[in-house]
Amino acid sequence: SYVVYQTRAPATGKGRLLVPLSHPQTAETLLEMAVAIAKDRNYEIECLQVIIVPSSRIPSETPVQISKSLQLLQRAILLGENSRIPVHTQIRVAHNVAGAILETVKERHIDLVLMGWKGTTSTPGRVFSRVVDTIIRQAGCDVILAKLDDKRSFDRWLLPMAGGPNSSQAIKLLPALASLSTSPEIKLCQVFQPTNSIPDTTLLDKSVHFLQRRVSGKVVATPVRANSVSDAVLKCAELYNSDVIVLGASRESLLQQAIQGNIAENISRKSNCTVIMVKT
């Protein structure tokens, strides 16, 4: 890819969060989420716009129109200034979006990528989409995917628990994201198989204790018995009238789920609320 435009805020040596911006209708919400995370983690924000040219053309020799991209990036700069968060921007001309994002991750030493996700894919052999699957497999950093609904409300949060590092990352991310609401309500649920044994709620109890000390809102937890994790989560989201579902997922489990049926994709496709997926 070829960089045709960039701005650089003063370097601070902080961690870096990359936000690829593509759709004006979702850019504002993604930027608000990025600012909330950057404040919590003391990060700088990198905003990227990718302009695609045909594979038959050389990116560095292809004339492109960047006025709309500049408008989008200017909004990011203003939001950063208002929040006192350093914001760097760039426009890349490339043959494909994933390649441009991966180059930026490497060149700018990115710690976290926050990107929009349409919530489903019709591409055969793909778990999420051609771009998202490539980023999940190849980016040497954490990735957060956000499928945004039309309401863009962030008051009622649902976090299904499964244990492991990705659930842990999702929990650690919640205090930052919950700051998008003035009165957040968080519900944790853990799905257990329907047996006669008493469920071990140690994970739920520890998670509630962690969040109660960091979130200025209500935090509750409940064990759920069901054969299907995705069906149980969708039912909880409906009963709780959730605005956002936050899911943890690993690189390995995503590849396995491509064959067995992807839980996160299934939940996102069938739910009417925002779905945020955290991949360490």
C-alpha positions as CSV (number, residue, x, y, z in Angstrom):
1,S,0.0,0.0,0.0
2,Y,1.0,3.6,-0.4
3,V,0.5,6.5,2.1
4,V,-0.9,9.5,0.3
5,Y,-1.7,11.6,3.4
6,Q,-0.9,11.6,7.1
7,T,-0.8,13.7,10.2
8,R,1.2,13.0,13.3
9,A,0.4,14.3,16.8
10,P,3.4,14.8,19.2
11,A,4.8,11.3,20.2
12,T,4.2,10.3,23.8
13,G,5.5,6.8,23.9
14,K,2.1,5.5,24.9
15,G,0.4,2.3,23.6
16,R,-1.4,2.7,20.3
17,L,-5.0,1.8,19.2
18,L,-5.7,1.6,15.5
19,V,-9.2,2.4,14.2
20,P,-9.8,1.7,10.5
21,L,-12.6,4.0,9.4
22,S,-14.7,3.1,6.3
23,H,-18.3,4.1,6.8
24,P,-19.3,7.6,7.9
25,Q,-22.5,6.3,9.6
26,T,-20.4,4.1,12.1
27,A,-17.2,6.2,12.3
28,E,-18.5,8.5,15.1
29,T,-19.5,5.6,17.4
30,L,-16.2,3.7,16.7
31,L,-14.3,6.9,17.5
32,E,-16.2,7.4,20.8
33,M,-15.4,3.8,21.8
34,A,-11.7,4.4,20.8
35,V,-11.5,7.5,23.0
36,A,-13.1,5.6,26.0
37,I,-10.5,2.8,25.6
38,A,-7.6,5.2,25.0
39,K,-8.5,7.1,28.2
40,D,-8.6,4.0,30.2
41,R,-5.4,2.5,28.9
42,N,-3.5,5.7,28.3
43,Y,-3.2,5.0,24.5
44,E,-2.8,7.2,21.5
45,I,-5.2,6.7,18.6
46,E,-4.3,5.9,15.0
47,C,-7.0,6.5,12.4
48,L,-6.7,4.8,9.0
49,Q,-8.7,5.4,5.8
50,V,-8.0,2.9,3.0
51,I,-8.8,3.7,-0.7
52,I,-8.9,0.6,-2.9
53,V,-7.6,0.6,-6.4
54,P,-7.8,-2.3,-9.0
55,S,-5.0,-4.9,-8.8
56,S,-4.0,-3.9,-12.3
57,R,-3.0,-0.4,-11.1
58,I,0.1,0.6,-9.0
59,P,-1.1,2.3,-5.8
60,S,1.7,4.9,-5.8
61,E,0.9,5.9,-9.4
62,T,-2.9,5.9,-9.2
63,P,-4.6,9.3,-8.8
64,V,-7.3,9.2,-6.1
65,Q,-9.8,11.6,-4.6
66,I,-9.2,12.1,-0.8
67,S,-11.6,14.9,0.1
68,K,-14.2,12.6,1.7
69,S,-11.5,10.7,3.6
70,L,-10.1,14.0,4.9
71,Q,-13.5,15.0,6.2
72,L,-13.8,11.7,8.1
73,L,-10.3,12.0,9.6
74,Q,-10.8,15.6,10.6
75,R,-13.7,14.5,12.8
76,A,-11.3,12.1,14.5
77,I,-8.8,14.8,15.1
78,L,-11.4,17.2,16.6
79,L,-12.7,14.4,18.9
80,G,-9.2,13.7,20.0
81,E,-8.5,17.3,20.7
82,N,-11.7,17.6,22.8
83,S,-10.8,14.5,24.8
84,R,-7.0,15.4,25.0
85,I,-6.1,12.2,23.3
86,P,-3.2,12.2,20.7
87,V,-4.7,11.3,17.3
88,H,-2.6,10.3,14.3
89,T,-4.2,9.9,10.9
90,Q,-3.3,8.5,7.5
91,I,-4.8,7.6,4.1
92,R,-3.4,4.6,2.3
93,V,-4.0,3.6,-1.3
94,A,-4.0,-0.2,-1.6
95,H,-5.2,-3.3,-3.5
96,N,-7.0,-4.7,-0.4
97,V,-8.1,-3.4,3.0
98,A,-6.7,-6.2,5.1
99,G,-3.2,-5.7,3.7
100,A,-3.2,-2.0,4.4
101,I,-4.4,-2.6,8.0
102,L,-1.7,-5.2,8.6
103,E,1.0,-2.9,7.2
104,T,-0.2,-0.1,9.5
105,V,-0.2,-2.5,12.5
106,K,3.4,-3.4,11.9
107,E,4.7,0.0,10.9
108,R,3.0,1.9,13.8
109,H,3.6,-0.8,16.4
110,I,-0.1,-1.1,17.2
111,D,-1.3,-2.7,20.4
112,L,-5.0,-2.9,19.7
113,V,-7.2,-2.8,16.6
114,L,-10.8,-1.6,16.9
115,M,-12.8,-2.1,13.7
116,G,-16.4,-2.3,12.6
117,W,-17.9,-5.6,11.5
118,K,-21.2,-6.1,9.7
119,G,-22.0,-9.1,11.8
120,T,-22.2,-11.9,9.3
121,T,-20.7,-13.0,6.0
122,S,-21.9,-14.7,2.8
123,T,-18.3,-15.5,1.7
124,P,-17.8,-19.3,1.5
125,G,-15.0,-20.6,3.9
126,R,-15.0,-17.4,6.0
127,V,-15.9,-17.1,9.7
128,F,-16.6,-13.4,9.7
129,S,-15.4,-11.8,6.4
130,R,-12.4,-11.8,4.2
131,V,-10.9,-8.7,5.8
132,V,-11.8,-9.6,9.5
133,D,-10.6,-13.2,9.2
134,T,-7.2,-12.1,7.8
135,I,-6.8,-9.5,10.6
136,I,-7.6,-12.0,13.3
137,R,-5.2,-14.6,11.9
138,Q,-2.3,-12.3,11.1
139,A,-2.4,-9.2,13.3
140,G,0.2,-9.4,16.1
141,C,-2.0,-7.6,18.5
142,D,-5.4,-7.7,20.2
143,V,-8.5,-7.1,18.1
144,I,-12.0,-5.8,19.0
145,L,-14.8,-6.2,16.5
146,A,-17.9,-4.1,16.8
147,K,-21.2,-4.8,15.1
148,L,-23.2,-1.6,15.8
149,D,-27.0,-1.5,15.8
150,D,-29.1,1.5,14.8
151,K,-29.8,2.6,18.4
152,R,-26.2,3.0,19.4
153,S,-27.2,2.8,23.1
154,F,-24.7,1.6,25.7
155,D,-26.7,1.4,28.9
156,R,-27.5,-2.3,29.3
157,W,-24.5,-4.7,28.9
158,L,-24.5,-8.5,28.7
159,L,-21.2,-10.4,29.1
160,P,-21.4,-14.2,28.7
161,M,-18.6,-15.9,30.6
162,A,-16.6,-18.9,29.5
163,G,-13.4,-18.6,31.4
164,G,-9.9,-18.3,29.8
165,P,-7.9,-15.3,28.7
166,N,-10.5,-13.9,26.3
167,S,-13.3,-13.6,28.8
168,S,-10.7,-12.0,31.1
169,Q,-9.9,-9.4,28.4
170,A,-13.6,-8.7,27.8
171,I,-14.1,-8.1,31.5
172,K,-11.1,-5.8,31.6
173,L,-12.4,-3.8,28.6
174,L,-15.9,-3.3,30.2
175,P,-15.1,-0.5,32.6
176,A,-13.8,1.6,29.7
177,L,-16.7,0.9,27.4
178,A,-19.3,1.2,30.2
179,S,-18.1,4.9,30.6
180,L,-20.1,5.5,27.4
181,S,-23.2,5.4,29.6
182,T,-23.9,7.7,32.6
183,S,-25.8,4.8,34.3
184,P,-24.5,1.4,33.0
185,E,-26.1,-1.8,34.0
186,I,-24.0,-5.0,33.5
187,K,-25.3,-8.5,33.6
188,L,-22.8,-11.5,33.6
189,C,-24.1,-14.9,32.6
190,Q,-22.3,-18.3,32.5
191,V,-23.8,-21.1,30.5
192,F,-23.7,-24.6,32.2
193,Q,-24.8,-27.9,30.8
194,P,-28.2,-29.0,32.2
195,T,-27.1,-31.6,34.8
196,N,-28.0,-32.2,38.5
197,S,-24.7,-30.9,39.8
198,I,-24.5,-27.5,41.4
199,P,-22.8,-25.0,39.0
200,D,-19.4,-23.6,40.1
201,T,-20.0,-19.9,40.1
202,T,-16.5,-19.0,41.2
203,L,-15.7,-17.2,37.9
204,L,-18.9,-15.2,38.1
205,D,-18.4,-14.1,41.7
206,K,-14.8,-13.0,41.0
207,S,-15.9,-11.1,37.9
208,V,-18.7,-9.3,39.7
209,H,-16.2,-8.3,42.5
210,F,-13.8,-7.0,39.8
211,L,-16.4,-4.9,38.0
212,Q,-18.1,-3.5,41.1
213,R,-14.9,-1.7,42.1
214,R,-14.4,-0.2,38.6
215,V,-17.9,0.6,37.2
216,S,-20.2,3.2,38.6
217,G,-23.3,1.2,37.9
218,K,-25.2,-2.0,38.7
219,V,-23.4,-5.3,38.2
220,V,-25.3,-8.6,38.6
221,A,-24.5,-12.2,37.6
222,T,-26.5,-15.4,37.0
223,P,-25.8,-19.0,36.0
224,V,-27.8,-20.4,33.1
225,R,-28.4,-24.0,32.2
226,A,-28.7,-24.8,28.5
227,N,-27.4,-27.1,25.8
228,S,-26.7,-24.3,23.3
229,V,-24.5,-21.4,24.3
230,S,-25.6,-19.1,21.5
231,D,-29.3,-19.8,22.2
232,A,-28.9,-19.2,25.9
233,V,-27.0,-15.9,25.3
234,L,-29.7,-14.7,22.8
235,K,-32.4,-15.5,25.3
236,C,-30.6,-13.7,28.1
237,A,-30.2,-10.6,25.8
238,E,-33.9,-10.6,25.0
239,L,-35.0,-11.0,28.6
240,Y,-32.6,-8.4,29.8
241,N,-33.3,-6.1,26.9
242,S,-29.6,-5.7,26.3
243,D,-28.1,-2.9,24.3
244,V,-24.7,-4.6,23.9
245,I,-23.4,-8.2,24.1
246,V,-19.6,-8.5,24.7
247,L,-18.0,-11.7,23.7
248,G,-14.5,-13.1,24.3
249,A,-13.0,-15.3,21.6
250,S,-9.6,-16.8,20.9
251,R,-7.8,-17.2,17.5
252,E,-7.8,-21.0,17.9
253,S,-11.4,-21.3,18.9
254,L,-12.5,-19.1,15.9
255,L,-10.7,-21.4,13.5
256,Q,-12.4,-24.5,15.1
257,Q,-15.8,-22.8,15.0
258,A,-15.4,-22.2,11.3
259,I,-16.1,-25.9,10.9
260,Q,-18.5,-26.5,13.8
261,G,-20.5,-23.3,13.6
262,N,-19.3,-20.0,14.9
263,I,-20.9,-18.9,18.2
264,A,-20.1,-15.2,17.9
265,E,-21.3,-15.0,14.3
266,N,-24.5,-16.8,15.2
267,I,-25.2,-14.5,18.1
268,S,-24.4,-11.4,16.1
269,R,-26.6,-12.5,13.1
270,K,-29.6,-13.3,15.3
271,S,-29.4,-10.5,17.8
272,N,-30.8,-7.0,17.3
273,C,-28.3,-5.3,19.6
274,T,-24.7,-4.2,19.3
275,V,-22.2,-7.1,19.5
276,I,-18.6,-6.5,20.6
277,M,-16.1,-9.3,20.2
278,V,-12.7,-9.3,22.0
279,K,-9.9,-11.4,20.6
280,T,-6.5,-11.5,22.5
